[in-house]
Amino acid sequence: MKNSILPWHIGGILLAASFLLAVMIVKPIGVSTQFVIADAAMWDLVQPDIITEDSTSKSGYASPNAYLNKSGGKYAKNAANPLNYSFIFVIAMMFGAFLSSVTKGDKPTREQKHMPEIWRERFGDSRAKRYIVTFIAGFAVLFGARLAGGCTSGHMMSGMMQTALSGYLFAAGMFATSIPLAIFIFKKNK
Amino acid sequence: MELLLAIIIGTFFGFALNRVGATNPENIINMLRLNDLRLMKVILLAIGLSSILLFAGMYFGAIDASHISIKTAYCGVIAGGAILGIGFAISGYCPGTGLAAAATGRKDAIFFALGGLGGAFAFTLLYGWIKGNTHLFDKIAGGAVSIAQSGNDKYEALLPAINGSVVGIALGAIFVVIAVALPKKIL
C-alpha cells in the first residue's frame, strides 16, 4: 500500500502548529538532550555516585562529571527524575509517530524496515552493513548535537522560529556538510 | 499537569513528523541531495508560519515572552552542526526523526539511536576536556542573542532599534516566500 504523506503546505502547517503549540503552552521543542539524560540515568544505575543529591547546587543535584554538573546540575537532576516534561515529551513523540504510522501515515514495508531504497540501490542489501553504518552515523549525530547544544528540532526549527542567531549558525554548519555529502554518496549511477 | 502536556504535545509532534514524511530516511536523503525538496519546503514553511504566529502572538499578548528560550551561539554550534550533518546525510536520521522512525518499526533507526546514546555519552565524558582545551565554547556575537527583539529581557537582540514583532514577522514571511518559491527538485 502506498504511504500517505501530506501535501507539503498542509504538512508545513501541521509541523508549524506543533512547534508553536509547544512554545505557547510550555517551552520550545528539543530532543537531543534526552539522549544525555537516558545515558546518565543508566550510568547512575551502574555507578550510583555519578548523580548525588546536593543541597548546595542550584538544582539540588550534582555530579562529578562536568557535563552533568553544568548549569547547577540541571542534567543530573533530570536524570535522577526521568519522569520530567522533556523526557516524557520524547517518549510521547515516539508514540505519536507510531500512532500515525498505523493510521495510514508513513509505514515502512518489510524491506524498508532495514534500510531505505536509495541505500539498497547504492550499497546493496546487506543489513549488517546498514546497521553498522547507521550506528556510527548516530554516534556522530548525537556527538555533534551535544557539541552544538541542540539538534534539528531545538536549534534549527525552534531556534529559527525565535530568530535565534544560534539556530542560523547551526543550520549553516549542518547543511554545509550534509548537502555535499549526500550528493556525493548517493549519486545515482545511471 | 506538566506531564500530561508533555504527552499531548509530544504525541502531536511525533504524529506530525511521521505525516510530513520526516521519519522516512529516503525523504531526508533525497532532500539533502537536492533531488526532492518537498520536505525542505515543509520545514521552511513550518519555521516561517510558526515564527509569524509566535511574534504576532507575543504582540497581542496571547503568548508569554517568558516561554522564549534562545540558545547560546558559540563556535561549537557550527562545528557540532557540521559533525551532525555528516551522520545526517549518511543515515537520513536526526535525533528526533531517528527515534520516531524506530517507533514506526525501522530497525536501522534503532541502531542509529543506540549509536546516538554512544555519541552523547562520549560527549558527556569529553565535555570537561573540550571546555578546558579548545575555543569551541567561545561565544559568538554575545551568545544568547536573537535577531528580533523577543520581549524577553534575558536575551539581547541583534536589531534592537526595530520593533521585535515587525522583525520576527518579516523574517517569518521571508521563510514562507522561500518555501513557496523553492522548486521541488534541483538536481
Chai-1 contact restraints between the chains, C-beta under 6 A:
chainA,res_idxA,chainB,res_idxB,connection_type,confidence,min_distance_angstrom,max_distance_angstrom,comment,restraint_id
A,I5,B,G21,contact,1.0,0.0,6.0,A-B,restraint_1
A,L6,B,R19,contact,1.0,0.0,6.0,A-B,restraint_2
A,W8,B,R38,contact,1.0,0.0,6.0,A-B,restraint_3
A,W8,B,K41,contact,1.0,0.0,6.0,A-B,restraint_4
A,W8,B,V42,contact,1.0,0.0,6.0,A-B,restraint_5
A,G11,B,V20,contact,1.0,0.0,6.0,A-B,restraint_6
A,G11,B,V42,contact,1.0,0.0,6.0,A-B,restraint_7
A,G12,B,V42,contact,1.0,0.0,6.0,A-B,restraint_8
A,G12,B,L45,contact,1.0,0.0,6.0,A-B,restraint_9
A,G12,B,A46,contact,1.0,0.0,6.0,A-B,restraint_10
A,L14,B,A16,contact,1.0,0.0,6.0,A-B,restraint_11
A,L15,B,A16,contact,1.0,0.0,6.0,A-B,restraint_12
A,L15,B,V20,contact,1.0,0.0,6.0,A-B,restraint_13
A,L15,B,A46,contact,1.0,0.0,6.0,A-B,restraint_14
A,A16,B,A46,contact,1.0,0.0,6.0,A-B,restraint_15
A,A16,B,L49,contact,1.0,0.0,6.0,A-B,restraint_16
A,A16,B,S50,contact,1.0,0.0,6.0,A-B,restraint_17
A,S18,B,F12,contact,1.0,0.0,6.0,A-B,restraint_18
A,S18,B,F13,contact,1.0,0.0,6.0,A-B,restraint_19
A,S18,B,A16,contact,1.0,0.0,6.0,A-B,restraint_20
A,F19,B,S50,contact,1.0,0.0,6.0,A-B,restraint_21
A,L20,B,S50,contact,1.0,0.0,6.0,A-B,restraint_22
A,L20,B,L53,contact,1.0,0.0,6.0,A-B,restraint_23
A,L21,B,I9,contact,1.0,0.0,6.0,A-B,restraint_24
A,A22,B,I9,contact,1.0,0.0,6.0,A-B,restraint_25
A,V23,B,H67,contact,1.0,0.0,6.0,A-B,restraint_26
A,M24,B,I63,contact,1.0,0.0,6.0,A-B,restraint_27
A,I25,B,L5,contact,1.0,0.0,6.0,A-B,restraint_28
A,V26,B,L5,contact,1.0,0.0,6.0,A-B,restraint_29
A,K27,B,H67,contact,1.0,0.0,6.0,A-B,restraint_30
A,K27,B,S69,contact,1.0,0.0,6.0,A-B,restraint_31
A,P28,B,S69,contact,1.0,0.0,6.0,A-B,restraint_32
A,V31,B,P95,contact,1.0,0.0,6.0,A-B,restraint_33
A,V31,B,G96,contact,1.0,0.0,6.0,A-B,restraint_34
A,S32,B,P95,contact,1.0,0.0,6.0,A-B,restraint_35
A,F35,B,G116,contact,1.0,0.0,6.0,A-B,restraint_36
A,F35,B,L117,contact,1.0,0.0,6.0,A-B,restraint_37
A,F35,B,A120,contact,1.0,0.0,6.0,A-B,restraint_38
A,V36,B,A120,contact,1.0,0.0,6.0,A-B,restraint_39
A,V36,B,T124,contact,1.0,0.0,6.0,A-B,restraint_40
A,D39,B,L117,contact,1.0,0.0,6.0,A-B,restraint_41
A,D39,B,A120,contact,1.0,0.0,6.0,A-B,restraint_42
A,D39,B,F121,contact,1.0,0.0,6.0,A-B,restraint_43
A,A66,B,Y127,contact,1.0,0.0,6.0,A-B,restraint_44
A,A66,B,G128,contact,1.0,0.0,6.0,A-B,restraint_45
A,Y67,B,T124,contact,1.0,0.0,6.0,A-B,restraint_46
A,Y67,B,Y127,contact,1.0,0.0,6.0,A-B,restraint_47
A,Y85,B,E2,contact,1.0,0.0,6.0,A-B,restraint_48
A,Y85,B,A6,contact,1.0,0.0,6.0,A-B,restraint_49
A,I88,B,L3,contact,1.0,0.0,6.0,A-B,restraint_50
A,I88,B,A6,contact,1.0,0.0,6.0,A-B,restraint_51
A,F89,B,A6,contact,1.0,0.0,6.0,A-B,restraint_52
A,F89,B,G10,contact,1.0,0.0,6.0,A-B,restraint_53
A,A92,B,A6,contact,1.0,0.0,6.0,A-B,restraint_54
A,A92,B,I7,contact,1.0,0.0,6.0,A-B,restraint_55
A,A92,B,G10,contact,1.0,0.0,6.0,A-B,restraint_56
A,A92,B,T11,contact,1.0,0.0,6.0,A-B,restraint_57
A,M93,B,G10,contact,1.0,0.0,6.0,A-B,restraint_58
A,M93,B,F13,contact,1.0,0.0,6.0,A-B,restraint_59
A,M93,B,G14,contact,1.0,0.0,6.0,A-B,restraint_60
A,M93,B,A100,contact,1.0,0.0,6.0,A-B,restraint_61
A,M94,B,L99,contact,1.0,0.0,6.0,A-B,restraint_62
A,M94,B,A100,contact,1.0,0.0,6.0,A-B,restraint_63
A,M94,B,A103,contact,1.0,0.0,6.0,A-B,restraint_64
A,F95,B,T11,contact,1.0,0.0,6.0,A-B,restraint_65
A,G96,B,T11,contact,1.0,0.0,6.0,A-B,restraint_66
A,G96,B,G14,contact,1.0,0.0,6.0,A-B,restraint_67
A,G96,B,F15,contact,1.0,0.0,6.0,A-B,restraint_68
A,A97,B,G14,contact,1.0,0.0,6.0,A-B,restraint_69
A,A97,B,L17,contact,1.0,0.0,6.0,A-B,restraint_70
A,A97,B,N18,contact,1.0,0.0,6.0,A-B,restraint_71
A,A97,B,T23,contact,1.0,0.0,6.0,A-B,restraint_72
A,A97,B,A100,contact,1.0,0.0,6.0,A-B,restraint_73
A,A97,B,A103,contact,1.0,0.0,6.0,A-B,restraint_74
A,A97,B,T104,contact,1.0,0.0,6.0,A-B,restraint_75
A,F98,B,A103,contact,1.0,0.0,6.0,A-B,restraint_76
A,L99,B,F15,contact,1.0,0.0,6.0,A-B,restraint_77
A,S100,B,F15,contact,1.0,0.0,6.0,A-B,restraint_78
A,S100,B,N18,contact,1.0,0.0,6.0,A-B,restraint_79
A,S100,B,R19,contact,1.0,0.0,6.0,A-B,restraint_80
A,S101,B,N18,contact,1.0,0.0,6.0,A-B,restraint_81
A,S101,B,T104,contact,1.0,0.0,6.0,A-B,restraint_82
A,G105,B,N18,contact,1.0,0.0,6.0,A-B,restraint_83
A,G105,B,R19,contact,1.0,0.0,6.0,A-B,restraint_84
A,D106,B,N18,contact,1.0,0.0,6.0,A-B,restraint_85
A,D106,B,G21,contact,1.0,0.0,6.0,A-B,restraint_86
A,D106,B,T23,contact,1.0,0.0,6.0,A-B,restraint_87
A,D106,B,N24,contact,1.0,0.0,6.0,A-B,restraint_88
A,P108,B,G105,contact,1.0,0.0,6.0,A-B,restraint_89
A,P108,B,R106,contact,1.0,0.0,6.0,A-B,restraint_90
A,K113,B,G105,contact,1.0,0.0,6.0,A-B,restraint_91
A,K113,B,R106,contact,1.0,0.0,6.0,A-B,restraint_92
A,K113,B,K107,contact,1.0,0.0,6.0,A-B,restraint_93
A,H114,B,K107,contact,1.0,0.0,6.0,A-B,restraint_94
A,M115,B,D108,contact,1.0,0.0,6.0,A-B,restraint_95
A,P116,B,P25,contact,1.0,0.0,6.0,A-B,restraint_96
A,P116,B,E26,contact,1.0,0.0,6.0,A-B,restraint_97
A,E117,B,E26,contact,1.0,0.0,6.0,A-B,restraint_98
A,I118,B,E26,contact,1.0,0.0,6.0,A-B,restraint_99
A,I118,B,I29,contact,1.0,0.0,6.0,A-B,restraint_100
A,R130,B,D108,contact,1.0,0.0,6.0,A-B,restraint_101
A,Y131,B,F111,contact,1.0,0.0,6.0,A-B,restraint_102
A,T134,B,S91,contact,1.0,0.0,6.0,A-B,restraint_103
A,T134,B,D108,contact,1.0,0.0,6.0,A-B,restraint_104
A,T134,B,F111,contact,1.0,0.0,6.0,A-B,restraint_105
A,T134,B,F112,contact,1.0,0.0,6.0,A-B,restraint_106
A,F135,B,F111,contact,1.0,0.0,6.0,A-B,restraint_107
A,F135,B,G115,contact,1.0,0.0,6.0,A-B,restraint_108
A,A137,B,G87,contact,1.0,0.0,6.0,A-B,restraint_109
A,A137,B,I90,contact,1.0,0.0,6.0,A-B,restraint_110
A,A137,B,S91,contact,1.0,0.0,6.0,A-B,restraint_111
A,G138,B,F112,contact,1.0,0.0,6.0,A-B,restraint_112
A,G138,B,G115,contact,1.0,0.0,6.0,A-B,restraint_113
A,G138,B,G116,contact,1.0,0.0,6.0,A-B,restraint_114
A,F139,B,G115,contact,1.0,0.0,6.0,A-B,restraint_115
A,F139,B,G118,contact,1.0,0.0,6.0,A-B,restraint_116
A,F139,B,G119,contact,1.0,0.0,6.0,A-B,restraint_117
A,A140,B,I83,contact,1.0,0.0,6.0,A-B,restraint_118
A,A140,B,I86,contact,1.0,0.0,6.0,A-B,restraint_119
A,A140,B,G87,contact,1.0,0.0,6.0,A-B,restraint_120
A,V141,B,L84,contact,1.0,0.0,6.0,A-B,restraint_121
A,V141,B,G87,contact,1.0,0.0,6.0,A-B,restraint_122
A,V141,B,F88,contact,1.0,0.0,6.0,A-B,restraint_123
A,L142,B,G116,contact,1.0,0.0,6.0,A-B,restraint_124
A,L142,B,G119,contact,1.0,0.0,6.0,A-B,restraint_125
A,L142,B,A120,contact,1.0,0.0,6.0,A-B,restraint_126
A,F143,B,G119,contact,1.0,0.0,6.0,A-B,restraint_127
A,F143,B,A122,contact,1.0,0.0,6.0,A-B,restraint_128
A,F143,B,F123,contact,1.0,0.0,6.0,A-B,restraint_129
A,G144,B,G80,contact,1.0,0.0,6.0,A-B,restraint_130
A,G144,B,I83,contact,1.0,0.0,6.0,A-B,restraint_131
A,G144,B,L84,contact,1.0,0.0,6.0,A-B,restraint_132
A,A145,B,L84,contact,1.0,0.0,6.0,A-B,restraint_133
A,A145,B,P95,contact,1.0,0.0,6.0,A-B,restraint_134
A,R146,B,A120,contact,1.0,0.0,6.0,A-B,restraint_135
A,R146,B,F123,contact,1.0,0.0,6.0,A-B,restraint_136
A,L147,B,G76,contact,1.0,0.0,6.0,A-B,restraint_137
A,L147,B,G80,contact,1.0,0.0,6.0,A-B,restraint_138
A,A148,B,V77,contact,1.0,0.0,6.0,A-B,restraint_139
A,A148,B,G80,contact,1.0,0.0,6.0,A-B,restraint_140
A,A148,B,G81,contact,1.0,0.0,6.0,A-B,restraint_141
A,G149,B,K71,contact,1.0,0.0,6.0,A-B,restraint_142
A,G150,B,K71,contact,1.0,0.0,6.0,A-B,restraint_143
A,C151,B,C94,contact,1.0,0.0,6.0,A-B,restraint_144
A,C151,B,P95,contact,1.0,0.0,6.0,A-B,restraint_145
A,T152,B,C94,contact,1.0,0.0,6.0,A-B,restraint_146
A,S153,B,G96,contact,1.0,0.0,6.0,A-B,restraint_147
A,G159,B,K71,contact,1.0,0.0,6.0,A-B,restraint_148
A,M160,B,I47,contact,1.0,0.0,6.0,A-B,restraint_149
A,M161,B,I47,contact,1.0,0.0,6.0,A-B,restraint_150
A,M161,B,S50,contact,1.0,0.0,6.0,A-B,restraint_151
A,M161,B,S51,contact,1.0,0.0,6.0,A-B,restraint_152
A,M161,B,L54,contact,1.0,0.0,6.0,A-B,restraint_153
A,Q162,B,I68,contact,1.0,0.0,6.0,A-B,restraint_154
A,Q162,B,I70,contact,1.0,0.0,6.0,A-B,restraint_155
A,Q162,B,S146,contact,1.0,0.0,6.0,A-B,restraint_156
A,T163,B,S146,contact,1.0,0.0,6.0,A-B,restraint_157
A,T163,B,I147,contact,1.0,0.0,6.0,A-B,restraint_158
A,T163,B,A148,contact,1.0,0.0,6.0,A-B,restraint_159
A,T163,B,G168,contact,1.0,0.0,6.0,A-B,restraint_160
A,T163,B,L171,contact,1.0,0.0,6.0,A-B,restraint_161
A,A164,B,I70,contact,1.0,0.0,6.0,A-B,restraint_162
A,A164,B,K71,contact,1.0,0.0,6.0,A-B,restraint_163
A,A164,B,S146,contact,1.0,0.0,6.0,A-B,restraint_164
A,L165,B,A73,contact,1.0,0.0,6.0,A-B,restraint_165
A,L165,B,A141,contact,1.0,0.0,6.0,A-B,restraint_166
A,L165,B,V145,contact,1.0,0.0,6.0,A-B,restraint_167
A,S166,B,K71,contact,1.0,0.0,6.0,A-B,restraint_168
A,S166,B,A73,contact,1.0,0.0,6.0,A-B,restraint_169
A,S166,B,V77,contact,1.0,0.0,6.0,A-B,restraint_170
A,L169,B,A73,contact,1.0,0.0,6.0,A-B,restraint_171
A,L169,B,V77,contact,1.0,0.0,6.0,A-B,restraint_172
A,L169,B,I78,contact,1.0,0.0,6.0,A-B,restraint_173
A,F170,B,V77,contact,1.0,0.0,6.0,A-B,restraint_174
A,F170,B,G81,contact,1.0,0.0,6.0,A-B,restraint_175
A,G173,B,I78,contact,1.0,0.0,6.0,A-B,restraint_176
A,G173,B,G81,contact,1.0,0.0,6.0,A-B,restraint_177
A,G173,B,A82,contact,1.0,0.0,6.0,A-B,restraint_178
A,M174,B,G81,contact,1.0,0.0,6.0,A-B,restraint_179
A,M174,B,L84,contact,1.0,0.0,6.0,A-B,restraint_180
A,M174,B,G85,contact,1.0,0.0,6.0,A-B,restraint_181
A,A176,B,A82,contact,1.0,0.0,6.0,A-B,restraint_182
A,T177,B,A82,contact,1.0,0.0,6.0,A-B,restraint_183
A,T177,B,G85,contact,1.0,0.0,6.0,A-B,restraint_184
A,T177,B,I86,contact,1.0,0.0,6.0,A-B,restraint_185
A,S178,B,L32,contact,1.0,0.0,6.0,A-B,restraint_186
A,S178,B,G85,contact,1.0,0.0,6.0,A-B,restraint_187
A,S178,B,F88,contact,1.0,0.0,6.0,A-B,restraint_188
A,S178,B,A89,contact,1.0,0.0,6.0,A-B,restraint_189
A,I179,B,L32,contact,1.0,0.0,6.0,A-B,restraint_190
A,L181,B,A89,contact,1.0,0.0,6.0,A-B,restraint_191
A,A182,B,I29,contact,1.0,0.0,6.0,A-B,restraint_192
A,A182,B,L32,contact,1.0,0.0,6.0,A-B,restraint_193
A,A182,B,R33,contact,1.0,0.0,6.0,A-B,restraint_194
A,A182,B,A89,contact,1.0,0.0,6.0,A-B,restraint_195
A,I183,B,R33,contact,1.0,0.0,6.0,A-B,restraint_196
A,F186,B,I29,contact,1.0,0.0,6.0,A-B,restraint_197
A,F186,B,R33,contact,1.0,0.0,6.0,A-B,restraint_198
